[in-house]
Amino acid sequence: MADLINEVCGTDAASQPKNLGGKKQCIEGAVLTGFLAKNDFSFDSAADAKDPVKVKAAIAAKNIKALPEFETVEDENTEATTVEKRRKTIISKQGVAGSKYGIDASMCTYAALKTYQDSDYTRIFEITDADDEEMTCDIDESGKVFGRKLTSTIVGLRTRTSLENDASVPLSLKFAKDTYDIIRTDSVPGNKYADFEDIFDIEFEIVGTPTATLIKFKALSGCSGRLIKSLESGNVVLKNGAGAVQTVTFTPPNTDGVYELVGTAFANGFTLSTNGVVAKDEANYEAPIALTISGIV
């Protein structure tokens, strides 16, 4: 890998030819994964985009969505349409840059990916497999760092698991332009952008019979059913039927992963949820659907 990546390639203006630089080119690594990004989201500077802490915060804020690793990457470009004139060839329609990423995906991930086809996540930061990890992006004249602008996002049909291969999904993206900026991240081994995961869904499960003063519950990670034992006081919220937050005493989980909430006048119709997205060292968690308490007698 060359020592230099052109972090800002200049403006898009084409009024005059640009300098070509040296014989040895600074070519980025192969794309490994990426973050879908909201159309209006940007990092304030290249320094911010290189900061793993700020990238993790953007994931927790749902400004960017960490995609699974790409098992395959294929060009899906549409070349320009040309017309032959008497003495020259002219371009009658500009080409469109595109890529198709193959993603090994569970049914949960497949269903989730499909929700981004017509969403406001219309940009992508791609992450490469270079030793000095790189990110593709668009840097505007003020220095803000956006994801590459997308014109279409299509999630293809899922191929089911076979004896030879895991189930996979094709993700086809078309880009607004075929040029982009490249920056090196400040990530280090063990804290690389390519390893960052998205928010995990949590489902709450009532243990035993709830009472007017005690609710016992477990927190399970969506698809896998893995017990989450890292929640703390303030990470969960109990509301009454009118939506008012209740004052409770929180007891951390026991060895079986059972939490306790102690209070007064608990009633059927109360709801239990996370306090927004809960950021932990190991992952981000959220209960997208609150659990409605029932069975209190």
C-alpha positions, 0 to 999 in steps of 0.5 A: 500500500502506498504511503499516501491516500488523496484524502481530498481530490479537489472540487468537482469542477471540470473547467480545466484538466487536473494534475495527474501526480506521480507514476505510482498510484495510491489505490485503495484496498478492497471494500470489506463492509460499510455504513449506510448513512442518513442523507443529511448526516455528516462528520464535521471534519475528516478528523471526526470521521477518523475518530472511532469514538465519534463513529460509534456515537453515530451508530448509537444515534442511528445516523449510520447503520453498520452493515454486515461484512461483504463476502463478495463485491462486484462492479455493477456499472452501466457504461455511458451511451455513445453516438457515432457522429461523422467525425467524432464519438459523443456521449449521449447518456452518462454512465452510472457507477454501481456495486453489488455486495454479497452478504451472508444473512440470517432471515432477521438480517434479510428482513431488516435490510429490506427496510432500507430500500426506501428509507432516508439512508441514502449514503454509504461509507465503505470500509476497505481491508487495507492494513491502514484501514480506509473509508470512502466518502464525499468531502465537501468544500467546507470540510464536512464528510458525507457518505457517498450519495446513492441513487438506488438501494435494492436488496435482492432475493435471499438465497437459502442455506445449502450444504456448501454455502450459507444463506446470502443476500445481494445488495445492489447500490447505484451511486450519484457519481463515480468519484469519491474521496478516501481517508484513512481511519485512526482505528487500531487492531481490535477497534477497527471500523470493519468490526463495528456492529449495529444496534442489537434488538432486545426482547424482554421476557417476564419471569414468573408472575408479576405483582403490584410491587415486583416485576422480574424479567430477562433481556434477550438479544433478538434473533439469538436469544442470548441473555443480556446481563449488562443492563443497569439502572437507567437503561430500562424504563417502566411506564404506566398506561398513560405513558408516565415513567414510574419510579422503581428500584432496580436490581441487577441480574442474578446468575440466571440473568433475571432482573427485578423492578420493585415499586408500588401500584404496578398494573396491567398495561404498564410497558417495559422498554429500554431508555432509547439506545443503550450503549455498552462496551460490547454492543448497542441495544434497543427494545424496538417494541415495548413489552406490555405487562399483563397477568397482575392480579 
